[in-house]
């Protein structure tokens, strides 16, 4: 499912217009992104938790030449699913 398919789904489930639904979804994504940029966790009960994590600098290899390459440190986002989501996915 991509963003447009998500907008279509939410719009059909709620009866809201696609334009309004698109703005709402954009707002939710923007809110989550802003909190992660501030270094805060975002927990959506029943779905999962987004956590910003700093990845340390490390040495990698250039796949073409095999030469060592310095990979700078950076922030990444980890996602851990909730138990409820895990169970609903595995339900038969």
N, C-alpha and C positions, 0 to 999 in steps of 0.2 A: 504494500500500500504506500503510495506517495502522498504528498501534501494535498494535491487536488482531489485525490480519491478520499482522503480523510475529510476534507471540506464537504464533499458530496454526501458522505455517510452521515456526518454530524448534522448537516442541513436537513437531510431526509428524516432523521430520527427526531429532530427538535421542531421542525416546521419553520425554522428561521431561514432567511434568505441566504444564498451562497455568499453574497457580499458581506453581510453581517457576520456570518460564520467564519469567513476568511479573516476578517479583522480581529475576531475573538481569538482564533488560533494563533495569529501573528502576535497578539498581545501576550498570550500565555507563553509562547516560545521566547519572546523578548524578556518577560519577567524572569523566567528560569535562567536565561543567559546572563542577565544582570546580576543575579544572586551568585551564580557560579564565578563570574568575574571578580566579585568581592571576596571570594574564597569561602563562601557559605554553602552548606549542603542544602539540597532541595529534596524533600520527601513527599511523595504523593502516595498517601495511604491506599493500599490495595493495588498499587502499581509497582513502585520501586523508589530507589534513592539514587540521585545523581550526586557525586562527590568530586570536587576538584582536587587533584593530586599533582604535586610537583615531581616531575621525572628528572632525575639527576643527569648531569653531563656524562657521556659515555663514549667509548671508542667503538666504531662500527667498521665495516669493510665495504669498499666499493665493489659491487658484484662483477663489474667488467674487468677491473685490473687487480683486485685483491688487496689494494693498498689500504692501510688504515685511514679512517676518516673520523674527525672529531664531530660528534653529534651534540649540539648545545642542549643545556637543560631547558625544559619547557613545562607548561601546565597542560595537563590532559584531564578529561572527565571520565570517571568510571561510573558504571551503572550496575546496581545490584537489584535484582528483581525481588519483589515481596513474595512471601510464602503463598499468599492468596493467588497471585498471578501464576506462580509456578504450579500450584495445584490445579488451577483452571485450565492451563495448557495441557497438563498431563491427564486430565479427566477423560475417561473413555465413554 
